[in-house]
Amino acid sequence: MQLKGYSQQTIASYLNSIQSLSKHYNQSPNELTSDQIRLFIQRELIEKQISQSYINQLISALKILFVQILHREWDHIAIPRPRLQKKLPVVLSTVEVERLLHALSNLKHRTLLYVAYSSGLRLGELRALKLSDIDSSRMQIRVVQGKGNKDRYTILSQKALEQLRFYYKYFRPSVWLFETSKGVAMSERTIQQVFKNALGKSGITKTVSIHSLRHSFATHLMEQGYRLRSFSSYLDINPFAPPAFIYMCSSMR
């Protein structure tokens, strides 16, 4: 999986899935039949009520193991994939986003969430940001090796830039945009905790995570009349974003 370029998070998830199968039968996966695997998946889905996305992840992990490592045939009929449920993400309104950001008195934490929302970043992308990724001359943020191991550019709003400059004066990070006192990038768990604390202080009761800021970012763009598909593909292939895209998130209601 490393040779194929899988992320460490995906590798860990796949290994955990295979390990759970082995522990259930107390056998090596190589000794299991298709019926045993199918029954295990059915048990996870029905008895444990595991999500369908997790089941698909489990099947993908097992397919890599059996086909590419153990060189066994994969029976698509005995081990079908469940249909994925299509659910609308829970998003925050612009008023709720503002409440969330102002709930934090810690300058670093507030700036962290400000950048996450205003640029539509994923958790891993936010954590991996470096000072060199901020391009104030073109009002862009460079995302290095994001989802799918792809580089891309996203917008840097004027107000986010002002917030970053204010933050930099006080913290003076050296390499990573959001560093710990030891000079290393903040962990994903710490960032998630920052969001959880902000959520609690803001009084917002919606069931959301830090990834919801990305969903909210996309939703608010569409509400402003932007075609999200065109917007995303444009920034993925063209490092020179037009002013209309750059400044559309420059203010908050």
Disulfide bonds with the S-S distance in Angstrom:
none
